[in-house]
Amino acid sequence: MVAAKKTKKTHESINNRLALVMKSGKYTLGYKTVLKSLRSSKGKLIIIASNCPPLRKSEIEYYAMLCKVGVHHYNGNNVDLGTACGKYYRVCCLSIIDPGDSDIIKSMPGDH
């Protein structure tokens, strides 16, 4: 019971931080733009949905490892991630370029 409440709390805090990034920061949504932001070394944090295809996930993780960028595996699926971003469509992965007022990058340092 306590562990379930704790995971829900962290899930909500990630959603709140993500909403703040959407409002005040810069980000790119989608696989192609995430790879572009990694290649140009603009991305600070990558968030991947849980049901992202394994080949796509491993390719993003490989690019992130080369660029020394953190990767966070989102607990929900791509529909949940799209809803957390405030969009009405599915989001498989997103790259945070500028966090704005949010502390999302400092709060997830060990999620490589």
N, C-alpha and C positions, 0 to 999 in steps of 0.2 A: 504494500500500500504506500509506504513512504517513498520507495524508489519510483513508483509510477507517478507520484505527485511531483517528485523532483524532475523527472524527464519532461513532464508536461510544462513545468515552470521554465526549464531551459528552452523548450520548444517555443513557448510564448515569448521569451525574451529575444530569441533569434528573430522571430516574426516582427517584434516591435523594432528591433534594430534595423531589420531589412526595410520596414516601412519608412523609417527615418532616412535611410540611404536613398530610397525612391523619391522622397520629398526634397532632400537637400543635397544629394550627391550626384555623381556621374556613374553610369553603369551601362553594360551592354547585355542584352538578352539573346540567347541562342548560341548554337554550336559554332557556326561560322565566325560570328563576331567575337566570341570568346577566344577562338584560335588566333584571330587577327590581333586582339588586344595582348595576347601572350607573346606573339611573334614580335610585336613592336614594344614589348616590355612595359606596357601601360597598366596592366592589371595588378591589383594589390591582393585580391582574394577571389577565389573561384568557389562558387557554390554549385554542387551537382545534386540533382534529384535522385531518389533511391531507385527509381525504375529506368534510369538512363541505360542504354545498351552497353554491355561490357566493353566492346571494342572502342566505342566513343569515349567511355569513361577512362579507359586506360590511356588513350591518346591524349586526352586533356591532362591527366595526371603526369604523363611523361613530359609534355610541354611545360607544365607548372614546375616540375622538378628541375628542368633545365634553367628556368627563369628564377628559381628559388622563390616561388609564390606559394602561399598557403592554399590548401584545398579543403573545403568543408563539405562533408557528405550530409546533405539535408535528410532528415528523418522521413519526411512525407514524400509522396510521389510527385510527378510533374504538375498535376492539377493543383495540389496543395501549394507547391512552390509558386505557381502562377498566381494563386489567390493571395499568398503572402506578399507578393510583389504589387498587389493591387490591380492585376490585369485579369481580363476575362478569358484568357487563353492559357494553354499549357506552356510551361517553361522548363526545359530539360536542364539547362545550365545557364549560369549568369556570371559575369565578371564585374567586380566592383573596381572602378578606375579611381574614383575619388569618394571617400566615405562621407564627406560633408560633415554634419554635426554628430554623426553616429560614431560609437566606439567599437564597431563590429570587428575591425581588424585587430585591435588590441585585445578584445575579449576572447578571440579564438586563435591563440598563438600555436598551440600544439596539435592542430588538426591537419598535419601534413599527410 
